[in-house]
């Protein structure tokens, strides 16, 4: 499912979702959510100054304006979905379709996720301030809410030719390995395990397990172990190895830990120029 708005990431989201649809042999749904605006704040009562009739007329005009804006937003959303559907179809997505819903995005996705294999979303939405470098608020809410895999796209789509898993031996990163092995999404692509930390006995054992699991699934994993700052090491290795997609756990321990608001995951997402697949 591709989560769309009118941001600069929209085309990339559609292209990544079409790529995933082909790899997974799964139908693609493009979703546009109209978030309900909060009620207008209470205004001071100036009806005594402007007259009761005039005050009633103003309220009616405001209500009409709200309704008009809502209708325009729906039409704009339908046009966006049709453009996305056509773009996805041209890219080879399977049975691309569009869907429009009302309410907060995170709530809409949690209601839909039982029938979804993968969510695809841009790093920042149309309301985000690109100059701050911060992640979009909707993205943070979505990662806190959904339990399905979440592909956070880069600004521009490039076909993924190799991928890496950020691994630390924790239960969450072990589950990342298991999910990669079970899914057709990354089958046949060169695989790297990136580890930021000292090579302890426990880590050596965990890496041996990860390599065995990946090899049995048909991958030929290469391992990179470097002590130091996880964000820096992951970012450097992405560039040096020409990684096209990074797999990380939304939860983790030790050096790769926390939900999206945790230091390493947030930092990598902010600085990354490649898509990041977050797994729970």
N, C-alpha and C positions, 0 to 999 in steps of 0.2 A: 504494500500500500504506500503510495506516494503522497506525502503531506504537502499541500501547495498553498502558497499565497502569492502576492505580487512582488516578492523580493527579487534581488539580483541572483538568488540561488535557484530560482524556479526551474530554469531550463536544465541545470545540472541535476536537480532532484529527479526530473522526468527521465533524463538520460541514464542516470544510475539505476533508477527503478526499472527501466526497460532492460538494461543489462541483467539485473537480478532476475527479472521475469523470464528471460531466455535461459539463464543458468539453472534456475529452479524448475523450469517448465511449469510455471504457475501463472494464473490469470493476474492481470494488473488492475488495481483500482486506484484512480486518482481522487484524492479527497480534498475538498475545500470546506473549511469550517468558518462560519460567520459567528464571531464571538459577540454575545449580547453586550451591548454597551450599558454601563451603569445608568441608573435613573438620573435625570437632571437634578442637580442640587436645589434644595429649597431656596426660593428667592424671597426677598423682603416684599411685604404686601404694600404696594403703592397704589392700590385700587382707589384709595381716597383721593390721590393726586391726579390720576389719569382717568378716573371714571370707571364704574363697574363694567359697562358694556365694552369699553376699550380693553380692559384686562381680560375679559372672556375671549375677545377676538384674538388677542395675542397668544393666549394659551392654545386656542384652536389652530392658529398658524404654526405654532411650535410643534404641535402634535402632527399636523400635516407634513411639516418639514421632516420630522423624524421618520414618518412612514415613507416619504419620498426617498430619503437617504437609504432606508432599508431595502426598498425595491431596487434602487440603483446598485447597491452592494450585491444583491442576489443576481442581477443581470451581469454585473462585472464578474462575479464568481463563475457563473455558467459559461461565459465567454472564455475565461481562463481554463476551465475544465475541458472545453471543446478543443482549444489550442493544444493543451497537454495531451489529450487523447490522440489527436492527429500526429503529434510529434512522437509519441510513444509507438503508435502503429507504424510509422515510417522507420522507427528504430528496431522493429521486429518484436515488440512486446506481444505477449499472448493475450488476446481478447481484452484490450484496454478499454476501460469504462470509467465514467465519472460519477462522483457522489458528493452531494452537498448536505451539510448538517449545520445545526445551530448549537451554540454553547461553547464553553472553553475547550481548546484543542485537547488538552490532556484528558479531560473527561470523555470526550468523544472517542479517543483512541482506546481508553480502557473499556469502553462499552463495546468496541468493535473487535478487540484483540483476539477473542476466542476463534475467530475465523481468519486470522491473519498470520502469515509465516514470518514476515519481515516488514518493519516500518522503515521508510526512507524519508529523511528530513534534512533540511538545510541547516547549516551552522547558525545562521542568523535569519530572522524573518524581516518582513517589510517595515516593522516598527523599530527595529534595532538601530542603535547608533554605531555605524561602522567605524567611526573615528576613535571610539574608546577601545576597540579590540575585544570587548566583552562578548560572551556568548549570548545568544538570544534568550530572553526569559522563558519563552515557550519551550525551548529545547530543554532547559533545566527542569521545568515542570514535567515534561514528557518522560525524561529519564527517571525521575523519581516515581512516576506512576505506572509505566507499562512494564510488562514482564517478557514481552517478545523481543527478539533481536532488533537492534536499532542501528541502521546505517546512517551515519552523519556525513553528509556529502561535502566535498570540497567545492570551491567556487566554479570550477570548470571540470567537465567530465573527461577522463581519459580511460581507455580500456585497461583493466587490471591485468598485468602480466606476471606479477609475483606479489606475495603477501608475507606479512610477518605477524607473529603472535608475541605480545608482551607477556612474558612468563616469569613467575616468581615462586612457583611450587605450591601456591595457596590453593584452597579448594575451588575458588572462583576461577583462577587461571587454568586449573586442571579441567574444569567444566568447559572452558573455552576450547581446549584441545579436543575434548569429546564431541562438542557441537560441530567443530570444523570437520572432524572425521565423519560424522553422520550426515552432513549436509552436502548436496551437490554444488553448492554455491561456488566453492573454491577448488573443486576437484581438478586435478591435472595441472595446477599452477605450482611453480617453485615456491617452497615454504622455508621461512626462517624463524627460529626461536630467539628472541632478544631478551637477555637477562641482565639486569642492572644489580650487581651485588657480588659478594665474595663466594667463591666456589666451595661451599661447605659440603659435608657428607650428605646432609639432608637434601640440598639442592641438586647434588650429583645424582642422587637416587630419583628425585622428581624428574629431572631432565631425561634420565634413561627411560622412565615410564612414558614421558611425552613422546620421545623419539620412537619408541616401540609402537605406541598407539597410532602415530601418524604414518609410520611405515606400513603397518598392517592395513591402513586405509588407502594406501597407494601413493603417499607423499614421500619425498626424499628430503627430509628436513636438515637444514644446516643450523648450527648453534653458534651464537655470539654471546660471550659472557664478559662483561666489563664491570669493574667496581666503580662506584661513583653515583652521581646524581641521575636518577631514573629519567627525568624529562630530557636532560641533555644527551644522555646516551641513546635513548630512543630516537630523538630528533636527528642526531648525527648518523645513526645507522640507517634510518629511512633514506637519507640522502646518499650515503655511501653505497648502499645496496640497491638503490633505485627501486625501493619498495612502492608498490602501487596502492596497497590497502593495509591498514593496521588493525589487528584484532586485539581488543582489550576487554577486561572485565569491568562491568559497571560497579561491582563491588570487588574488593580485594584486601590483601593484607601486606604487611611489610612495606617494601618500597613502592609497590603499585597497589594502591588501596583507596578506600572511600568510595562514596557515590560520586556523581559528576562534580559536586562541589569540593571534592578532595583535591589536594594540591597537584598531584601528578596527572591525573586524568584531565582536569580542567586545563592545566598548562599545555598538555599535548594537544588537546582539542583546539585551544586558542591559536597555537602556533602552527599546527599541521596544515600542509597544503595538499594532503591526500585524504581520501575518505577513511573514516574510522568506524569499525563495526564493534558496537558495544553489546556485550552478552551478559545475561544475568544467570 
